[in-house]
Amino acid sequence: MEQVKKRLANLLAVKSIVTVILTAVFAYLAVAGQVTTEQFLTVFTVVIAFYFGTQAERKAAGGEANG
């Protein structure tokens, strides 16, 4: 249960909120035809790569500190 609370807290972090909002906005713009598929894919890939890259980096740094 504690891990669920921790994950919810992480989800509400500013970085996560920005990622979710940006994803929603670009998805809407893509559906509305305001952005091309290529533009959407480029931006979405960068955002997701950054988000998961920082998550992996944080876990790696935490693992080194504990080990």
Secondary structure, 3 states (H helix, E strand, C coil): CHHHHHHHHHHCCHHHHHHHHHHHHHHHHHHHCCCCHHHHHHHHHHHHHHHHHHHHHHHHHHHHHHC
